Every structure is written in structure tokens, then in C-alpha cells.
Amino acid sequence: MPAKTRSETKSSVARSETLTSISWLVHGFSTRLGGTSRAYGRNSLNLGFTKQDSRAAVQRNRMIFLETLGARRGKKLWPLVTMRQVHSDLIHCVEAVPEQTLVGDGLITAVPQLLLAVLTADCIPVILVDTKKHAAGVFHAGWRGTVKRIVEKGVGEMRRCFGTRARDIKAAIGPGVHNCCYSVGEEVRAQFESQFDYADKLFHEVKESDPIREKYPLLFLTARAPGHSELPKNIFLDLVEANRRQLMDTGVSPKNIDTSQLCTSCRTDLLFSHRKENGNTGRMMAVVGIKRGA
């Protein structure tokens, strides 16, 4: 069984036990708790610049979150690097704070005192850490990024930029929508089947229930065999397992992969969920940074 990511359910941050043991690393996954926003409930920690929330509230929330992480250089917080996320497999190697907004869904660095972040509200955030080279990366993996193998390519980019070996990587898969709640269409399953020979293990089907139909089956008889109409089936995708399998396929040891058990759709008391909240929701942040170089 994959290791679990420890969650601090009364705090604004959840952390991976495996990554917490790395003394030179700063990391965390935000929750919706402990902020100043009111757009998504009182005192919510929205970290994304959404239409419903004020920019000032989000900026205050970001300061609160980074303070909680302890990402400080003297009296100043470490600079924060984010992207305009586009559900891609684009990964940037960051050597300094970029002058213009980056576009993509993955960031990697070996530069100390620089924070890399992705924003999520159902998609899977993944943090990778090279324990030997003192390098790290963070990735935004929705179903589109996952089918494009963004975390698998992330390991490859860390190898290319830093000489990272997969056996030296520790990984944390943060809170996201789980297979209990992530229903998708047949076209999504077809794309996964075209890319992964284990795709059948990532999906399960659940037939829709209808109490009236079950109580009065004769009302639903049809002339078609087998004599009654069939209820449609819902298809559910396991994004967490899909990303875990990609990491293992690159050579990352299963024992070095932490997996959060928190489902965003199930836990809207603690987390933001774009699906469960019909798009009217905030954004969480997954952050990683290096205190000192190798």
C-alpha cells in the first residue's frame, strides 16, 4: 500500500511525512482553512486570483500560507514562482524569478530560497525531490496532463537538468479528487487506453441506481432484449494511481511515494473542489522550496 500524506486538518497546511524528514526542504499543500477570504466561506484560504475573490484577500492569504511554511529570508518571504496553467506537459527549469508569467504545468529548480507552486482545486498536485542533488519540482496533473505523462516527463527533466536518478527521488502526491468521485466520459478512458497498457486498472464502472425502477421494474419493460432498458454506467478514473504508476515506471521506489488520502470532492469542509462546488470555489497551492544547496 502507498504511504499516506499526513494532514493537519485544523491548519492551513498539510505535509508529507516522507518529505518532512528532509531537513533542507520546505514544502506544503494548502487547505481552505485559516485565511481572510469571504467569497468561499468565512476565513477561507483561497490562494488563486479568481473572479469571485479580491486580489488583496488572495495576496494576504498567500502571505499567511508562506509564513506558515517558514519560507523566510531574514524579514522577507522567499519569492514565489507560479504559472498560467494550461493542462499541458510543459515543464520549466527555474534558475531565477522569471520576468514574465510562465505558461505550463511543471516547475523544477535547484536554486535555494525560491518557492515553486501549482494551484489546484481537484487536479492532482505532485512534488518531487532529489535527495542527493538538492533539487525539487512541482507538477499540476489533471487528466489531460496525466495522459500526457507530465510527472513521468518531470522525472526526465530533472535528470536532464540536474543529473537526477530516479532511485534518489522522494515524491508526495497531494490532495485531489479520488476515484470515488471522479467520473469521466468514455472519450477520456479511450485516451488513457491509447497511452497505458495498465489503463484498465485505472477505471471502474458503477451502474446508476433508480429506486423507482427497482421497485416497479414492469414499468420499464421494452421490446428490446433482454426485455427492459438498461441504466447508464458511470465511469470513474483513479488519477492518484495513474500518477503513482508513472513515477514507479521511471524507477521511483513505491516506498518513496507518499499519497494523500484526502479527496477534494469528499472533503469540501477542508479542501476546495471545482467539481463539487460547481466551479464556484477557491484554489489550493502545492509549494516546494530548497533551504540550502547541495
N, C-alpha and C positions, 0 to 999 in steps of 0.2 A: 504494500500500500504506500502511496506517496505520502511524504511528510506533510504536516499541516502548518499553515502560517498562523502564528499566534495573533489574536485580535484583541485590542484593548477597547472593549465596547463602550466604555464611558469616556473615551478620549477622542481627540481629533485625528489620531494616527493609529494604524495597525502596522506591525512589523513582522518580518520573517525571523524565526528563531535562528535559522542557519546563517542568515546574513548579519544578524545582530552580533554573532560571535566574531565577526571580522572587525578588529579594533580600529582600522584606518578608514572605515566606511561609514557614510551617512546614508540612510535610506528610510523610506516610509510610504505607506498607502493611506491617503486621507479617507476620512469618513464624512458624513454630513453633519457631524456634531461639533459644537464649540465655536461657531462663527458669529458673524454680525449681520448676515443677510436675513431678510424677511420675505423674500419672493417665494421661497420654497419651504415655508415654515419658520417659526421663530428661532433665531440664533443658529441658522444653518450655515455650514462652511462651504458655500459654493466657491469654487476656485476657477471657474470658467467665465469668460466675458459673454454672458448670454443676454438675449433681448430683454428678458424679464427683470434682470437684476441691474443694480447700478455699478458703474465701473469703480467708484470709490469703495463700495462694500466689498467687491472682489479683491481689490488691492489690499484692503485691511485684512481680509481673510487669508490672503497669501502670506502676509507678514506674520500672522498668528501661526500658520502652519509651519513656516520655515523656522520660526522661533522655537516651536515645539521639537523640531528635528535637531536643533542645536547647530544649525549651519551658519556660523558666525565667524567673521574675521575681525577681531577687535570689537569695535562697536557697530560694524557693518555686517549685514547679512550677505552671504555668498550670492553672486549673480545667478539668476535663474534663466535657463535656456529652454524654450518651448518651440513648438512648430505649429504651422497650419496643417492639421491632419487631414489626409485625403483618402484613407483606407487603401494605402499603397504598400509596396515593398521597398520604398525609398529610405535609405539609411544615411545619416550624415556623421562624419567623424569631426567632432568639435574640438578645436585647438584654442579657441578664444570666443568671447561673446560675439556672435555674428552681428554685422551692421544692419542686415536686413532680415526679415522674418523667413525662416527656413520652411520649406514645404516637404512633407514626408511623414513617416510614421515610426522612425527609429533614430536614436541618437546614441553615439558611443564616444568615450573620451578616456584619456589617461592624464588629464590636466587636473591637478589638485585644486580644491576650493572653488569648484564650479558645479552647479547643480543642473542635472538633466531631468526633464519631466515630460510625461504624456498625460493627457486628460481623458477620462473615461466616464461612462455612465451606463454600462452594460458590457462593452467590449473588454477584452482581457488585457490587463497590463502585465508585462513581463520584465523583470530586472535580471540582468546577467552580470556576474562579477568574476573577473580573472584574479584569482587569489595570489598568483605568482607575479604577474606583471603590473599589478595595481591599476587595472583598467576596469571600466564598467560601461554598461549600456542599458537603455530602457526602450521598450517597444510597445506600440499600440496594435493589438491583434484582434480586430473584428473578424467576421467570417471571410471577408474579402482579403484582408491582409494575411489571414491564416492559410487560405487556399493558395496564396502567392508565396507561402513559406517565409514569412518575414523573420521569425525567430531563428529559423534554420540559416537564413542568409545573414542574420545578425551575428551568429557564431562565426560564419565565414569572414565577415567584415572585420571582426575583432582579430581573427587570425591574420588577415592581410595587413591590418594597420599596426597591430601590437605584437604579433607573433604568438597569440593566444593558442593554447592547447585545450581541447575540449575537456580533458581529464582534470584541468585546473579550474574549471568553471563551477561556480555555485549559482543557482538560479532560484528566483521566487516568482511564482505565478500568483498575482494578487486577486482581490475580489472582482468578480464579474458575473454575468448571467450564466447559470449552470444548465445542465441537460434536463433538469426537472421543469424548466420554464422556457427554454429557448426553442420555440417552434419555428420551423423554416419551410420553404417550399421545395417541391421536387427538383426545381432547377438548381437549388443550392446543393442538394445531395448529388446531382449529376456532376457538378463541377468538382466536388471532392472525389467522387469515384474516378474521374478522369486523371487525378493527380496522385492519389494514395492507394496502394494496394490493400491497406487496412481500413479503408473508408467505411466498410460495413459495420465495423466495431464502434464507429463514432456516432451512429444514428440508432434511434429506436422509434417505434411507432406505437401510438395509443389511439384506439378507436374512440370516437366521440360517443358520449353517453346521452341517452334521451329517456328520462323516467317515464314519459307518456308512452313512448314506443314500447318500452319494456313491459308496461302494464297492460297495454292494449295492442298486441302485435298484429291482430287481424285487421286493424285499421290501415295497416301499411303494406298489405298484400299487393303484389303487382303481377302482371302476366309474364314477367321475365323470370327465368330460372335464377336462383333457387326458389322463387315464389315470393320474395319480399325484397324491398330496396335496401341497399347496404348503406350504413352510416359512413361518412368520410373518416379517413385516418389522419391524425396529426403526426407530423414528423419532427423529432427533436434531435438537435445537434449538441454534442459534447465538445465545446470549444476548448475547455480546460485540458481534456485528454488529448485533443488534436495538437495543442502546442507542447504538451509534455512529450508526446511521441516524437515530434520534430526535434526536440532537444536531445532525446535519447538516440535518435538516428544519427546525430552529429558526433556522438561519443560522450555526451554528458552523462555522468552516472546517475541512475534513478535516485540514489540516496542523497544526492546533492541538489535535488529539485524539491523545493517547498511548494505546496499547493494550498491555497486558501480554500476553506470550506464555506466561505460566505458567498451566498448567491444574492446579487443585487436585486433581482426581482422578488425574492422571498423576504428580504430584509430592508424594506424601504424605511423602517424605523431608524436604521443605521446608515444606509447607503442610498445613493441616487440611482434610479433606474429609468432610463429613457422609455423603455417599453411599458413598464408597469404604470408609469405616471403620464403616459400618453404624450411624451415629448415635452411636457411642462416640468422640467426638472433642472437641477444644477449639474455641476461636473466635479468629479473627484480627480485627484492627482496622484500619480506614482512618481517618486523622486529618488534619484541616486546621486551621490557625490563622493569624492575622494578627499580625505583629510590631508594626506601626505603622499608623495610619490614613492616608488619602489626604491 
